[in-house]
Amino acid sequence: MTISQHYIAVQVENERLRKENELMRQIASTDGFYEYYFKQITKYPSRIDAFNYVNELYEKYFGSKRYKNYWSFKRTVNRKLSGV
């Protein structure tokens, strides 16, 4: 690997890590988790599939799932939206 190839590889890896870090920061908060989930809905056949994807990302980055299941997530979101 030449120095320029190594430099490009490092730049690509840095960009990947920057994007991953940005995503981690977003899904770390309740609001950010919901916003990211909402963006994923159109990419999956069901809302549950979209939720599972985001919840599994959270587990990958933070070591545990944010919500036990989709229904737990829905209850939390509904409470927040209703102002309770």
C-alpha positions as CSV (number, residue, x, y, z in Angstrom):
1,M,0.0,0.0,0.0
2,T,1.4,3.3,-1.0
3,I,1.4,6.4,1.3
4,S,-1.4,8.0,-0.8
5,Q,-3.5,4.8,-0.7
6,H,-3.0,4.6,3.1
7,Y,-4.0,8.3,3.4
8,I,-7.2,7.7,1.4
9,A,-8.0,4.6,3.4
10,V,-7.5,6.6,6.7
11,Q,-9.8,9.4,5.3
12,V,-12.5,6.9,4.4
13,E,-12.3,5.2,7.8
14,N,-12.4,8.6,9.6
15,E,-15.6,9.5,7.6
16,R,-17.2,6.2,8.5
17,L,-16.4,6.7,12.1
18,R,-17.7,10.3,12.0
19,K,-21.0,9.1,10.6
20,E,-21.2,6.3,13.1
21,N,-20.5,8.7,16.0
22,E,-23.2,11.1,14.7
23,L,-25.7,8.3,14.6
24,M,-24.8,7.2,18.1
25,R,-25.3,10.7,19.4
26,Q,-28.7,10.9,17.7
27,I,-30.1,7.6,18.9
28,A,-28.8,8.1,22.4
29,S,-31.6,10.5,23.2
30,T,-35.3,9.5,23.3
31,D,-36.2,12.2,20.8
32,G,-33.3,11.3,18.5
33,F,-34.2,7.6,18.7
34,Y,-37.8,8.4,17.7
35,E,-36.6,10.7,14.9
36,Y,-34.3,8.1,13.5
37,Y,-36.9,5.4,13.8
38,F,-39.4,7.6,11.9
39,K,-36.8,8.1,9.1
40,Q,-36.4,4.3,8.8
41,I,-40.2,3.5,8.5
42,T,-40.3,3.8,4.7
43,K,-37.2,1.5,4.4
44,Y,-38.9,-1.5,6.1
45,P,-42.0,-3.5,5.5
46,S,-43.5,-2.7,8.9
47,R,-43.1,-0.2,11.7
48,I,-42.0,-3.1,14.0
49,D,-39.2,-4.0,11.6
50,A,-38.0,-0.4,11.5
51,F,-38.1,-0.2,15.3
52,N,-36.2,-3.5,15.6
53,Y,-33.5,-2.2,13.3
54,V,-33.1,1.0,15.4
55,N,-33.3,-0.8,18.7
56,E,-30.6,-3.3,17.5
57,L,-28.4,-0.4,16.4
58,Y,-28.7,1.0,19.9
59,E,-27.8,-2.4,21.4
60,K,-24.8,-2.6,19.1
61,Y,-23.5,0.8,20.1
62,F,-24.5,0.9,23.8
63,G,-24.6,-2.8,24.9
64,S,-28.3,-3.1,25.7
65,K,-31.6,-2.4,24.0
66,R,-33.2,0.9,24.7
67,Y,-36.7,-0.6,24.7
68,K,-37.7,-4.1,25.7
69,N,-39.9,-4.4,22.6
70,Y,-42.0,-2.3,20.1
71,W,-45.0,-2.1,22.5
72,S,-42.8,-0.6,25.2
73,F,-41.5,1.9,22.7
74,K,-45.1,2.8,21.6
75,R,-46.3,3.3,25.2
76,T,-43.3,5.7,25.8
77,V,-43.9,7.6,22.6
78,N,-47.7,7.9,23.2
79,R,-47.2,9.1,26.8
80,K,-44.7,11.7,25.5
81,L,-47.0,12.9,22.7
82,S,-50.0,13.1,25.1
83,G,-48.0,15.2,27.6
84,V,-48.4,12.7,30.4
